[in-house]
Amino acid sequence: MLGLLLRLLQLMVVSLVTIVGIICSLPHNDTELQAFIFPDDCRQPCVMGVEIGKSTTREAAAILEQHPWVASVDVGSYVVTWRWNNSAPNYIDTQTAGWIRVVYGGSTVNSAYIRTRVNTGRLLLMLGQPTEGYISPTVMGWYDVGAIFPEQNIQLTERGVVVCPVTSTDLHFTHAEISWITDTVEQPDAQPWPGLLPHTAC
């Protein structure tokens, strides 16, 4: 009886590994996602029609209010946030509001942040090797890990990483927040990416 159970367990493990291997070997069609990150219809960095470093608060709010994926827009003193509707694509985490930060003391948008359902590893395959990154503790005792691409004005952030030291494997399977940034956005303790992981100072 025990031998039969062991053989069944072995068969289940082999089947599971085979299925996972097949899924991982399937090609990803990232054309739509890439067009979202790097749209052709406005100057980079740009997201959903809002030009980072150029659009004003009022312009950004007006663009978002007309966007087919947006349910509602809220304008604050130095931030614009919006909620998603059911038309938003499945690679966006529609339960988390998107938000845009405005230059302090001014009216120009200088960064935008959208939480996704896309694993960081998949985005790294698309974007390539980041130039630099950072690991920053949060008030909850977790860690935010950022991968920065200065030439593309893009940053990937994995929020709420709970393991330490952080490894590449941990990051690759974490859903990333995509940020569109300008040169004026300062990053906390940024350092060269190749030496960032594993991190032992936490």
Backbone as a printed PyTorch tensor [residue, N CA C, xyz], in Angstrom:
tensor([[[  0.8290,  -1.2050,   0.0000],
         [  0.0000,   0.0000,   0.0000],
         [  0.8690,   1.2620,   0.0000]],

        [[  1.9010,   1.2790,   0.8660],
         [  2.7950,   2.4300,   0.9450],
         [  3.5380,   2.6260,  -0.3690]],

        [[  3.9380,   1.4920,  -0.9900],
         [  4.6380,   1.5760,  -2.2650],
         [  3.7660,   2.1920,  -3.3440]],

        [[  2.4790,   1.8460,  -3.3410],
         [  1.5450,   2.3970,  -4.3200],
         [  1.3780,   3.8990,  -4.1270]],

        [[  1.2590,   4.3180,  -2.8690],
         [  1.1180,   5.7430,  -2.5880],
         [  2.3610,   6.5150,  -3.0260]],

        [[  3.5460,   5.9400,  -2.7960],
         [  4.7850,   6.5960,  -3.2000],
         [  4.8710,   6.7270,  -4.7110]],

        [[  4.4260,   5.6580,  -5.4310],
         [  4.4500,   5.7250,  -6.8890],
         [  3.4700,   6.7740,  -7.4150]],

        [[  2.2960,   6.8750,  -6.7680],
         [  1.3140,   7.8870,  -7.1680],
         [  1.8500,   9.2940,  -6.9030]],

        [[  2.5100,   9.4590,  -5.7590],
         [  3.0850,  10.7600,  -5.4280],
         [  4.1730,  11.1360,  -6.4270]],

        [[  4.9950,  10.1560,  -6.7840],
         [  6.0560,  10.4130,  -7.7580],
         [  5.4640,  10.8140,  -9.1110]],

        [[  4.3920,  10.1260,  -9.5080],
         [  3.7350,  10.4460, -10.7720],
         [  3.1540,  11.8590, -10.7540]],

        [[  2.5720,  12.2440,  -9.6140],
         [  2.0070,  13.5940,  -9.4870],
         [  3.1000,  14.6610,  -9.5920]],

        [[  4.2390,  14.4110,  -8.9430],
         [  5.3410,  15.3740,  -8.9740],
         [  5.8750,  15.5260, -10.3870]],

        [[  6.0650,  14.3900, -11.0700],
         [  6.5680,  14.4290, -12.4510],
         [  5.5870,  15.1700, -13.3530]],

        [[  4.2810,  14.9180, -13.1680],
         [  3.2680,  15.5810, -13.9870],
         [  3.2690,  17.0830, -13.7400]],

        [[  3.3780,  17.4650, -12.4620],
         [  3.3860,  18.8840, -12.1170],
         [  4.5950,  19.5870, -12.7170]],

        [[  5.7680,  18.9720, -12.6060],
         [  6.9870,  19.5570, -13.1640],
         [  6.8630,  19.7020, -14.6750]],

        [[  6.2720,  18.6920, -15.3300],
         [  6.0860,  18.7390, -16.7820],
         [  5.1700,  19.8770, -17.1900]],

        [[  4.0570,  20.0480, -16.4520],
         [  3.1030,  21.1200, -16.7590],
         [  3.7430,  22.4840, -16.5740]],

        [[  4.4720,  22.6530, -15.4690],
         [  5.1500,  23.9310, -15.2150],
         [  6.1640,  24.2170, -16.3110]],

        [[  6.9000,  23.1820, -16.7350],
         [  7.8790,  23.3580, -17.7980],
         [  7.2490,  23.7820, -19.1060]],

        [[  6.0960,  23.1740, -19.4230],
         [  5.3970,  23.5390, -20.6590],
         [  4.9190,  24.9860, -20.6050]],

        [[  4.3400,  25.3870, -19.4580],
         [  3.8480,  26.7600, -19.3070],
         [  4.9950,  27.7570, -19.4350]],

        [[  6.1240,  27.4540, -18.7920],
         [  7.2570,  28.3790, -18.8320],
         [  7.8720,  28.4790, -20.2270]],

        [[  7.7290,  27.3980, -21.0220],
         [  8.3250,  27.4080, -22.3560],
         [  7.4600,  28.1220, -23.3810]],

        [[  6.1880,  28.4050, -23.0270],
         [  5.3100,  29.0950, -23.9680],
         [  5.7810,  30.5250, -24.1720]],

        [[  5.7840,  31.0030, -25.4200],
         [  6.2320,  32.3810, -25.6590],
         [  5.2220,  33.3890, -25.1380]],

        [[  5.7210,  34.5000, -24.5730],
         [  4.8650,  35.5800, -24.1130],
         [  4.7170,  36.6060, -25.2210]],

        [[  3.5020,  37.0030, -25.4850],
         [  3.2750,  38.0820, -26.4300],
         [  3.2080,  39.3780, -25.6440]],

        [[  4.3300,  40.0770, -25.5920],
         [  4.4260,  41.2790, -24.7780],
         [  4.2690,  42.5510, -25.6000]],

        [[  3.7340,  42.4160, -26.8060],
         [  3.5900,  43.5850, -27.6760],
         [  2.7130,  44.6480, -27.0350]],

        [[  1.5710,  44.2260, -26.4760],
         [  0.6380,  45.1670, -25.8590],
         [  1.2570,  45.8070, -24.6200]],

        [[  1.9240,  44.9970, -23.8060],
         [  2.5570,  45.5160, -22.5900],
         [  3.6810,  46.4920, -22.9420]],

        [[  4.4680,  46.1630, -23.9470],
         [  5.5590,  47.0510, -24.3470],
         [  5.0240,  48.3730, -24.8910]],

        [[  3.9220,  48.3010, -25.6380],
         [  3.3120,  49.5250, -26.1590],
         [  2.7590,  50.3820, -25.0310]],

        [[  2.3210,  49.7550, -23.9480],
         [  1.8320,  50.4970, -22.7870],
         [  2.9760,  51.2270, -22.0900]],

        [[  4.1180,  50.5550, -21.9490],
         [  5.2570,  51.1490, -21.2600],
         [  5.9280,  52.2150, -22.1280]],

        [[  6.0390,  51.9350, -23.4220],
         [  6.6970,  52.8530, -24.3560],
         [  5.7420,  53.2050, -25.5050]],

        [[  4.7330,  54.0200, -25.2480],
         [  3.7610,  54.3580, -26.3020],
         [  4.3930,  55.1940, -27.4190]],

        [[  3.8570,  55.0430, -28.6180],
         [  4.3770,  55.7730, -29.7770],
         [  3.7040,  57.1230, -29.9830]],

        [[  2.6170,  57.3610, -29.2630],
         [  1.8080,  58.5430, -29.5620],
         [  2.1360,  59.7530, -28.6900]],

        [[  3.1850,  59.6890, -27.8540],
         [  3.5950,  60.8720, -27.0990],
         [  5.0590,  60.7520, -26.7040]],

        [[  5.6600,  61.8850, -26.3440],
         [  7.0840,  61.9500, -26.0320],
         [  7.3930,  61.1920, -24.7380]],

        [[  8.4770,  60.4060, -24.7660],
         [  8.8760,  59.6340, -23.5990],
         [  9.5870,  60.5250, -22.5760]],

        [[  9.4380,  60.2100, -21.2510],
         [  8.5650,  59.1790, -20.6970],
         [  7.1030,  59.6190, -20.7250]],

        [[  6.2260,  58.6700, -21.0170],
         [  4.8160,  58.9850, -21.1890],
         [  3.9770,  57.7850, -20.7670]],

        [[  2.8620,  58.0440, -20.1180],
         [  1.9640,  56.9650, -19.7230],
         [  0.5280,  57.4230, -19.9160]],

        [[ -0.2190,  56.6520, -20.6880],
         [ -1.6550,  56.8950, -20.8900],
         [ -1.9310,  58.3150, -21.4020]],

        [[ -0.9970,  58.8390, -22.1860],
         [ -1.1620,  60.1700, -22.7650],
         [ -0.5920,  61.3060, -21.9360]],

        [[ -0.1770,  61.0250, -20.7110],
         [  0.4100,  62.0470, -19.8330],
         [  1.9200,  62.0590, -20.0320]],

        [[  2.4680,  63.2030, -20.4130],
         [  3.9060,  63.3290, -20.6460],
         [  4.6050,  63.7450, -19.3520]],

        [[  5.4240,  62.8390, -18.8320],
         [  6.1110,  63.0810, -17.5750],
         [  7.1950,  64.1410, -17.7970]],

        [[  7.1940,  65.1540, -16.9330],
         [  8.1370,  66.2420, -17.0700],
         [  7.6310,  67.3750, -17.9360]],

        [[  6.4370,  67.2340, -18.5150],
         [  5.8780,  68.2680, -19.3850],
         [  4.4340,  68.6010, -19.0400]],

        [[  3.5880,  67.5790, -18.8970],
         [  2.1680,  67.8230, -18.6210],
         [  1.9860,  68.4920, -17.2640]],

        [[  0.9950,  69.3590, -17.1710],
         [  0.6630,  69.9880, -15.8990],
         [ -0.3600,  69.1260, -15.1610]],

        [[ -0.6120,  69.4760, -13.9050],
         [ -1.6040,  68.7620, -13.1160],
         [ -2.9670,  68.7860, -13.8040]],

        [[ -3.3700,  69.9500, -14.2550],
         [ -4.6670,  70.0970, -14.9010],
         [ -4.7360,  69.2870, -16.1920]],

        [[ -3.6710,  69.3150, -16.9820],
         [ -3.6540,  68.5540, -18.2380],
         [ -3.7010,  67.0580, -17.9680]],

        [[ -2.9230,  66.6080, -16.9770],
         [ -2.9030,  65.1870, -16.6380],
         [ -4.2790,  64.7070, -16.1920]],

        [[ -4.9350,  65.4740, -15.3380],
         [ -6.2680,  65.1040, -14.8500],
         [ -7.2660,  65.0380, -16.0030]],

        [[ -7.1930,  66.0010, -16.9150],
         [ -8.1240,  66.0210, -18.0520],
         [ -7.9050,  64.8230, -18.9660]],

        [[ -6.6450,  64.4620, -19.1940],
         [ -6.3280,  63.3010, -20.0420],
         [ -6.8410,  62.0200, -19.3990]],

        [[ -6.5940,  61.8690, -18.1040],
         [ -7.0090,  60.6520, -17.4030],
         [ -8.5310,  60.5390, -17.3330]],

        [[ -9.2190,  61.6470, -17.1520],
         [-10.6860,  61.6140, -17.0780],
         [-11.3140,  61.1170, -18.3790]],

        [[-10.6010,  61.3050, -19.4870],
         [-11.1120,  60.8720, -20.7880],
         [-10.6050,  59.4880, -21.1840]],

        [[ -9.7370,  58.9190, -20.3720],
         [ -9.1350,  57.6360, -20.7490],
         [-10.1390,  56.4960, -20.5570]],

        [[-10.2250,  55.5760, -21.5100],
         [-11.2220,  54.4960, -21.4230],
         [-11.0000,  53.5010, -20.2900]],

        [[ -9.8170,  53.4850, -19.6820],
         [ -9.5600,  52.5450, -18.5830],
         [ -9.8500,  53.1390, -17.2120]],

        [[-10.1370,  54.4290, -17.1480],
         [-10.2060,  55.1420, -15.8650],
         [-11.6490,  55.3440, -15.4260]],

        [[-11.9230,  54.9890, -14.1640],
         [-13.2670,  55.1560, -13.6060],
         [-13.4410,  56.5150, -12.9550]],

        [[-12.4110,  56.9810, -12.2230],
         [-12.5170,  58.2660, -11.5230],
         [-11.1270,  58.8250, -11.2800]],

        [[-11.0550,  60.1590, -11.1560],
         [ -9.7890,  60.8560, -10.9500],
         [ -9.9260,  61.7750,  -9.7440]],

        [[ -8.8950,  61.7980,  -8.9140],
         [ -8.8850,  62.6800,  -7.7430],
         [ -7.6190,  63.5380,  -7.7980]],

        [[ -7.7830,  64.8450,  -7.7210],
         [ -6.6580,  65.7710,  -7.8220],
         [ -6.3720,  66.3720,  -6.4530]],

        [[ -5.1330,  66.1720,  -5.9730],
         [ -4.7020,  66.7660,  -4.7140],
         [ -3.7160,  67.8820,  -4.9670]],

        [[ -3.0630,  68.3500,  -3.9160],
         [ -2.1210,  69.4600,  -4.0470],
         [ -0.9170,  69.0930,  -4.9120]],

        [[ -0.3220,  67.9290,  -4.6270],
         [  0.8660,  67.5240,  -5.3760],
         [  0.7660,  66.0870,  -5.8690]],

        [[ -0.4420,  65.5990,  -6.0260],
         [ -0.6220,  64.2410,  -6.5190],
         [ -1.9690,  64.1280,  -7.2370]],

        [[ -1.9910,  63.3030,  -8.2760],
         [ -3.2210,  62.9680,  -8.9850],
         [ -3.3720,  61.4550,  -8.9180]],

        [[ -4.4960,  60.9690,  -8.4300],
         [ -4.7340,  59.5290,  -8.3590],
         [ -5.9510,  59.1680,  -9.1870]],

        [[ -6.0130,  57.9170,  -9.5890],
         [ -7.1900,  57.4570, -10.3360],
         [ -7.4770,  55.9920, -10.0400]],

        [[ -8.7480,  55.6360, -10.1670],
         [ -9.2030,  54.2580, -10.0150],
         [ -9.5010,  53.6780, -11.3890]],

        [[ -9.3300,  52.3740, -11.5040],
         [ -9.4980,  51.6980, -12.7820],
         [-10.9260,  51.1800, -12.9580]],

        [[-11.3700,  51.0820, -14.1960],
         [-12.6490,  50.4390, -14.4780],
         [-12.4140,  49.0420, -15.0630]],

        [[-13.4680,  48.3880, -15.4920],
         [-13.3660,  47.0090, -15.9760],
         [-12.7280,  46.8900, -17.3520]],

        [[-12.4770,  48.0020, -18.0110],
         [-11.8580,  47.9580, -19.3360],
         [-10.3400,  47.8920, -19.2770]],

        [[ -9.7650,  48.1050, -18.1100],
         [ -8.3080,  48.0770, -17.9790],
         [ -7.7770,  46.6840, -18.3000]],

        [[ -6.6220,  46.5840, -18.9450],
         [ -6.0630,  45.2700, -19.3050],
         [ -5.6630,  44.4630, -18.0870]],

        [[ -5.5690,  43.1430, -18.2680],
         [ -5.3350,  42.2650, -17.1140],
         [ -3.9180,  42.3460, -16.5650]],

        [[ -2.9990,  43.0120, -17.2450],
         [ -1.6500,  43.1400, -16.6800],
         [ -1.5740,  44.2680, -15.6580]],

        [[ -2.6430,  45.0200, -15.4860],
         [ -2.6900,  46.0800, -14.4780],
         [ -3.4140,  45.5760, -13.2300]],

        [[ -2.8730,  45.8930, -12.0660],
         [ -3.5420,  45.5790, -10.7970],
         [ -4.6240,  46.6360, -10.5750]],

        [[ -5.8280,  46.3160, -10.9810],
         [ -6.9210,  47.3020, -10.9410],
         [ -7.4220,  47.5720,  -9.5340]],

        [[ -6.9730,  46.7810,  -8.5510],
         [ -7.3760,  47.0220,  -7.1720],
         [ -6.5370,  48.1260,  -6.5220]],

        [[ -5.4450,  48.4950,  -7.1620],
         [ -4.5580,  49.5280,  -6.6310],
         [ -4.6230,  50.7590,  -7.5180]],

        [[ -4.8720,  51.9050,  -6.9320],
         [ -4.9860,  53.1460,  -7.7020],
         [ -3.6580,  53.5050,  -8.3510]],

        [[ -3.7290,  54.0560,  -9.5740],
         [ -2.5580,  54.6560, -10.1850],
         [ -2.3870,  56.0600,  -9.6320]],

        [[ -1.1720,  56.5520,  -9.6500],
         [ -0.9770,  57.9070,  -9.1360],
         [  0.1770,  58.6070,  -9.8280]],

        [[  0.0600,  59.9090,  -9.8700],
         [  1.0450,  60.7770, -10.4980],
         [  1.5060,  61.7920,  -9.4690]],

        [[  2.8120,  62.0060,  -9.4100],
         [  3.3640,  62.9770,  -8.4750],
         [  3.7180,  64.2620,  -9.2210]],

        [[  3.4720,  65.3730,  -8.5620],
         [  3.7150,  66.6910,  -9.1500],
         [  4.9080,  67.3310,  -8.4460]],

        [[  5.6990,  68.0940,  -9.1960],
         [  6.8530,  68.7870,  -8.6330],
         [  6.4040,  69.6540,  -7.4520]],

        [[  7.0920,  69.4900,  -6.3190],
         [  6.7350,  70.2710,  -5.1300],
         [  6.9010,  71.7620,  -5.4040]],

        [[  5.8540,  72.5170,  -5.1220],
         [  5.8900,  73.9480,  -5.3450],
         [  5.6110,  74.3450,  -6.7800]],

        [[  5.3000,  73.3710,  -7.6290],
         [  5.0220,  73.6590,  -9.0350],
         [  3.7500,  72.9770,  -9.4870]],

        [[  3.6040,  72.8240, -10.7980],
         [  2.3850,  72.2060, -11.3360],
         [  2.6980,  71.1850, -12.4130]],

        [[  3.9780,  70.8120, -12.5770],
         [  4.3760,  69.8780, -13.6230],
         [  4.5190,  68.4680, -13.0710]],

        [[  3.9890,  67.5140, -13.8070],
         [  4.0860,  66.1090, -13.4220],
         [  5.5420,  65.6560, -13.5560]],

        [[  6.0760,  64.9760, -12.5220],
         [  7.4570,  64.4960, -12.6390],
         [  7.6100,  62.9970, -12.4640]],

        [[  6.5130,  62.2740, -12.1860],
         [  6.5940,  60.8140, -12.1080],
         [  5.1880,  60.2230, -12.0570]],

        [[  5.0770,  58.9680, -12.4930],
         [  3.8010,  58.2520, -12.4600],
         [  4.0530,  56.8260, -12.0090]],

        [[  3.0730,  56.2320, -11.3100],
         [  3.2620,  54.9250, -10.6860],
         [  2.0250,  54.0560, -10.9150]],

        [[  2.2400,  52.8630, -11.4640],
         [  1.1390,  51.9340, -11.7230],
         [  1.5500,  50.5400, -11.2730]],

        [[  0.7430,  49.9610, -10.4180],
         [  0.9870,  48.6020,  -9.9290],
         [  0.4840,  47.6110, -10.9720]],

        [[  1.2930,  46.5700, -11.2420],
         [  0.9220,  45.5940, -12.2690],
         [  0.7370,  44.1960, -11.6700]],

        [[  0.2520,  43.2970, -12.5280],
         [  0.1810,  41.8760, -12.1880],
         [  1.2800,  41.1050, -12.9180]],

        [[  2.2880,  41.8070, -13.3750],
         [  3.3620,  41.2130, -14.1670],
         [  4.5690,  40.9390, -13.2760]],

        [[  5.1170,  39.7410, -13.3790],
         [  6.2980,  39.4050, -12.6020],
         [  7.4830,  40.2620, -13.0320]],

        [[  8.3180,  40.6260, -12.0660],
         [  9.4880,  41.4370, -12.3480],
         [ 10.4110,  40.7570, -13.3530]],

        [[ 10.5480,  39.4380, -13.2540],
         [ 11.4060,  38.7060, -14.1800],
         [ 10.9870,  38.8940, -15.6240]],

        [[  9.7030,  38.8790, -15.8820],
         [  9.1930,  39.0880, -17.2430],
         [  9.5210,  40.4900, -17.7410]],

        [[  9.3980,  41.4890, -16.8600],
         [  9.7100,  42.8650, -17.2470],
         [ 11.2070,  43.0560, -17.4610]],

        [[ 12.0310,  42.3700, -16.6730],
         [ 13.4710,  42.4630, -16.8610],
         [ 13.8980,  41.8600, -18.1970]],

        [[ 13.2200,  40.8000, -18.6220],
         [ 13.5020,  40.2380, -19.9410],
         [ 13.1790,  41.2490, -21.0410]],

        [[ 12.1570,  42.0390, -20.8180],
         [ 11.7470,  43.0340, -21.8040],
         [ 12.6670,  44.2570, -21.7880]],

        [[ 13.0230,  44.7190, -20.5870],
         [ 13.7620,  45.9740, -20.4450],
         [ 15.2760,  45.7920, -20.4610]],

        [[ 15.7430,  44.5890, -20.1350],
         [ 17.1740,  44.3540, -20.0600],
         [ 17.7200,  44.5600, -18.6650]],

        [[ 19.0310,  44.6370, -18.5490],
         [ 19.6970,  44.7760, -17.2490],
         [ 19.5850,  46.2020, -16.7440]],

        [[ 19.0760,  46.3980, -15.5300],
         [ 19.0310,  47.7550, -14.9780],
         [ 20.4230,  48.2820, -14.6820]],

        [[ 20.5630,  49.6050, -14.7250],
         [ 21.8530,  50.2310, -14.4500],
         [ 22.1480,  50.2600, -12.9570]],

        [[ 21.1300,  50.5750, -12.1650],
         [ 21.3100,  50.6750, -10.7170],
         [ 20.0260,  50.2940, -10.0140]],

        [[ 20.0870,  50.2210,  -8.7010],
         [ 18.9100,  49.8480,  -7.9330],
         [ 19.0820,  50.2140,  -6.4740]],

        [[ 18.0900,  49.8630,  -5.6750],
         [ 18.1560,  50.1620,  -4.2480],
         [ 17.2820,  49.1820,  -3.4740]],

        [[ 17.5690,  49.0230,  -2.2090],
         [ 16.7310,  48.2780,  -1.2800],
         [ 16.4530,  49.2000,  -0.1010]],

        [[ 15.1730,  49.4450,   0.1690],
         [ 14.7990,  50.4230,   1.1840],
         [ 13.8170,  49.8090,   2.1730]],

        [[ 14.1100,  49.8620,   3.4900],
         [ 13.1600,  49.3400,   4.4850],
         [ 11.9230,  50.2240,   4.5690]],

        [[ 10.7830,  49.6280,   4.8940],
         [  9.5340,  50.3640,   5.0590],
         [  9.1440,  50.3730,   6.5270]],

        [[  8.1330,  51.1530,   6.8500],
         [  7.6900,  51.2630,   8.2400],
         [  7.0590,  49.9670,   8.7450]],

        [[  6.6560,  49.0790,   7.8070],
         [  6.0330,  47.8190,   8.1940],
         [  7.0580,  46.7220,   8.4470]],

        [[  8.3470,  47.0560,   8.2790],
         [  9.3690,  46.0460,   8.4730],
         [  9.6650,  45.2590,   7.2160]],

        [[  9.0180,  45.6110,   6.0940],
         [  9.2830,  44.9680,   4.8160],
         [ 10.3090,  45.7870,   4.0590]],

        [[ 10.5740,  45.3910,   2.8120],
         [ 11.5640,  46.0820,   2.0060],
         [ 11.0060,  46.3820,   0.6130]],

        [[ 11.3100,  47.5720,   0.1120],
         [ 11.0350,  47.9140,  -1.2720],
         [ 12.3320,  47.7810,  -2.0540]],

        [[ 12.2610,  47.0990,  -3.1910],
         [ 13.4310,  46.8960,  -4.0330],
         [ 13.1770,  47.5670,  -5.3750]],

        [[ 14.0790,  48.4320,  -5.7920],
         [ 13.9010,  49.1600,  -7.0410],
         [ 14.9840,  48.8260,  -8.0500]],

        [[ 14.5760,  48.6580,  -9.3200],
         [ 15.5020,  48.4900, -10.4450],
         [ 15.3310,  49.6980, -11.3520]],

        [[ 16.4120,  50.4320, -11.6000],
         [ 16.3270,  51.7260, -12.2790],
         [ 16.9510,  51.6390, -13.6740]],

        [[ 16.2380,  52.1960, -14.6550],
         [ 16.6880,  52.2560, -16.0430],
         [ 16.7380,  53.7310, -16.4600]],

        [[ 17.8160,  54.4510, -16.1340],
         [ 17.8560,  55.9030, -16.3740],
         [ 17.6880,  56.2940, -17.8340]],

        [[ 18.2510,  55.5160, -18.7550],
         [ 18.1780,  55.8740, -20.1720],
         [ 16.7510,  55.7900, -20.7030]],

        [[ 15.9440,  54.9320, -20.0920],
         [ 14.5610,  54.7700, -20.5260],
         [ 13.5720,  55.5010, -19.6310]],

        [[ 14.0860,  56.1590, -18.5640],
         [ 13.2390,  56.8560, -17.5960],
         [ 12.1720,  55.9360, -17.0030]],

        [[ 12.5840,  54.7100, -16.7190],
         [ 11.6840,  53.7020, -16.1580],
         [ 12.3000,  53.1420, -14.8810]],

        [[ 11.4310,  52.8300, -13.9330],
         [ 11.8630,  52.1570, -12.7100],
         [ 10.8620,  51.0610, -12.3740]],

        [[ 11.3650,  49.9030, -11.9710],
         [ 10.5260,  48.8140, -11.4680],
         [ 10.7060,  48.7400,  -9.9600]],

        [[  9.5990,  48.6780,  -9.2340],
         [  9.6690,  48.5870,  -7.7750],
         [  8.8780,  47.3750,  -7.3050]],

        [[  9.5140,  46.5560,  -6.4780],
         [  8.8370,  45.4300,  -5.8490],
         [  8.5830,  45.8350,  -4.4020]],

        [[  7.3330,  46.0240,  -4.0490],
         [  6.9870,  46.5370,  -2.7180],
         [  6.6040,  45.3940,  -1.7780]],

        [[  7.0380,  45.5240,  -0.5420],
         [  6.6330,  44.5560,   0.4670],
         [  7.3500,  43.2310,   0.3840]],

        [[  8.6200,  43.2250,  -0.0730],
         [  9.4120,  42.0030,  -0.0720],
         [  9.7450,  41.6620,   1.3780]],

        [[  9.4290,  40.4430,   1.8000],
         [  9.5400,  40.1190,   3.2330],
         [ 10.7470,  39.2500,   3.5570]],

        [[ 11.4890,  38.8050,   2.5440],
         [ 12.6410,  37.9470,   2.8270],
         [ 13.9200,  38.7680,   2.8290]],

        [[ 14.8560,  38.3510,   3.6340],
         [ 16.1540,  39.0180,   3.7190],
         [ 17.1950,  37.9670,   4.1250]],

        [[ 18.3070,  37.8320,   3.3590],
         [ 18.6620,  38.6680,   2.2150],
         [ 17.7510,  38.4300,   1.0080]],

        [[ 17.6090,  39.4660,   0.1920],
         [ 16.7880,  39.3920,  -1.0100],
         [ 17.6030,  38.7700,  -2.1340]],

        [[ 17.0260,  37.8080,  -2.8420],
         [ 17.7260,  37.1630,  -3.9430],
         [ 17.0360,  37.4830,  -5.2640]],

        [[ 17.7180,  37.2080,  -6.3620],
         [ 17.1420,  37.4370,  -7.6810],
         [ 15.8720,  36.6240,  -7.8780]],

        [[ 15.8540,  35.4040,  -7.3440],
         [ 14.6710,  34.5530,  -7.4860],
         [ 13.4670,  35.1810,  -6.8110]],

        [[ 13.6790,  35.7460,  -5.6230],
         [ 12.5730,  36.3990,  -4.9120],
         [ 11.9640,  37.5070,  -5.7580]],

        [[ 12.8190,  38.2890,  -6.4140],
         [ 12.3380,  39.4190,  -7.2000],
         [ 11.6350,  38.9780,  -8.4730]],

        [[ 12.1520,  37.9690,  -9.1230],
         [ 11.6280,  37.5620, -10.4200],
         [ 10.1690,  37.1320, -10.3410]],

        [[  9.7310,  36.6390,  -9.2040],
         [  8.3630,  36.1560,  -9.0750],
         [  7.4740,  37.1110,  -8.2880]],

        [[  7.9400,  38.3520,  -8.1120],
         [  7.1570,  39.3750,  -7.4290],
         [  6.5330,  40.3080,  -8.4410]],

        [[  5.2660,  40.6530,  -8.2550],
         [  4.6150,  41.6060,  -9.1510],
         [  5.2320,  42.9910,  -8.9670]],

        [[  5.4850,  43.6570, -10.0880],
         [  6.2150,  44.9220, -10.0470],
         [  5.2940,  46.1180, -10.2140]],

        [[  5.6990,  47.2220,  -9.6180],
         [  5.1130,  48.5210,  -9.8850],
         [  6.0080,  49.2050, -10.9160]],

        [[  5.4120,  49.7150, -11.9880],
         [  6.1720,  50.4290, -13.0070],
         [  6.0850,  51.9200, -12.7330]],

        [[  7.2330,  52.5910, -12.7780],
         [  7.2770,  54.0400, -12.5840],
         [  7.8820,  54.6880, -13.8230]],

        [[  7.2470,  55.7610, -14.2580],
         [  7.7950,  56.6030, -15.3210],
         [  8.3430,  57.8390, -14.6220]],

        [[  9.6280,  58.1210, -14.7780],
         [ 10.2700,  59.1340, -13.9520],
         [ 11.0510,  60.1200, -14.8210]],

        [[ 11.4410,  61.2350, -14.2050],
         [ 12.3270,  62.1920, -14.8530],
         [ 13.6640,  62.1900, -14.1360]],

        [[ 14.6170,  62.9040, -14.6840],
         [ 15.9510,  62.9590, -14.0670],
         [ 15.9340,  63.6400, -12.7070]],

        [[ 14.8700,  64.3710, -12.4230],
         [ 14.8180,  65.1170, -11.1640],
         [ 14.3520,  64.2580,  -9.9940]],

        [[ 13.8910,  63.0410, -10.2610],
         [ 13.4070,  62.1660,  -9.1910],
         [ 14.5980,  61.4750,  -8.5360]],

        [[ 14.8050,  61.7510,  -7.2570],
         [ 15.9230,  61.1520,  -6.5300],
         [ 15.5370,  59.7810,  -5.9930]],

        [[ 16.4730,  58.8340,  -6.1030],
         [ 16.2320,  57.4820,  -5.6290],
         [ 16.9920,  57.2620,  -4.3180]],

        [[ 16.3780,  56.5430,  -3.3620],
         [ 17.0340,  56.3400,  -2.0620],
         [ 18.2110,  55.3780,  -2.1500]],

        [[ 19.4200,  55.8680,  -1.8400],
         [ 20.6000,  55.0100,  -1.7390],
         [ 20.8130,  54.1390,  -2.9730]],

        [[ 20.6600,  54.7230,  -4.1620],
         [ 20.8550,  53.9600,  -5.3930],
         [ 22.3140,  53.5250,  -5.5130]],

        [[ 22.5210,  52.2990,  -5.9800],
         [ 23.8640,  51.7650,  -6.1530],
         [ 23.8810,  50.8710,  -7.3890]],

        [[ 25.0510,  50.5310,  -7.9240],
         [ 25.1070,  49.6930,  -9.1250],
         [ 24.3530,  48.3890,  -8.9410]],

        [[ 23.5400,  48.0360,  -9.9320],
         [ 22.6840,  46.8510,  -9.8160],
         [ 23.4540,  45.5470,  -9.6540]],

        [[ 24.5290,  45.2900, -10.4230],
         [ 25.1850,  43.9630, -10.2980],
         [ 25.6280,  43.6200,  -8.8950]],

        [[ 25.9580,  44.6180,  -8.0600],
         [ 26.4010,  44.3260,  -6.7050],
         [ 25.3100,  44.4550,  -5.6640]],

        [[ 24.0660,  44.6660,  -6.1100],
         [ 22.9960,  44.9410,  -5.1600],
         [ 22.5100,  43.6890,  -4.4530]],

        [[ 22.4140,  42.5640,  -5.1640],
         [ 21.8630,  41.3320,  -4.6000],
         [ 22.9640,  40.2820,  -4.5020]],

        [[ 22.9590,  39.3810,  -3.4740],
         [ 22.0480,  39.4970,  -2.3300],
         [ 22.4520,  40.6270,  -1.3840]],

        [[ 21.4750,  41.1600,  -0.6850],
         [ 21.7090,  42.2900,   0.2030],
         [ 21.7250,  41.7950,   1.6420]],

        [[ 22.7540,  42.1720,   2.3820],
         [ 22.9030,  41.6260,   3.7310],
         [ 22.8040,  42.6830,   4.8180]],

        [[ 22.4600,  43.9150,   4.4420],
         [ 22.4250,  44.9960,   5.4300],
         [ 21.0480,  45.1880,   6.0360]],

        [[ 20.1760,  44.1840,   5.9390],
         [ 18.8450,  44.3480,   6.5120],
         [ 18.6830,  43.4520,   7.7350]]])
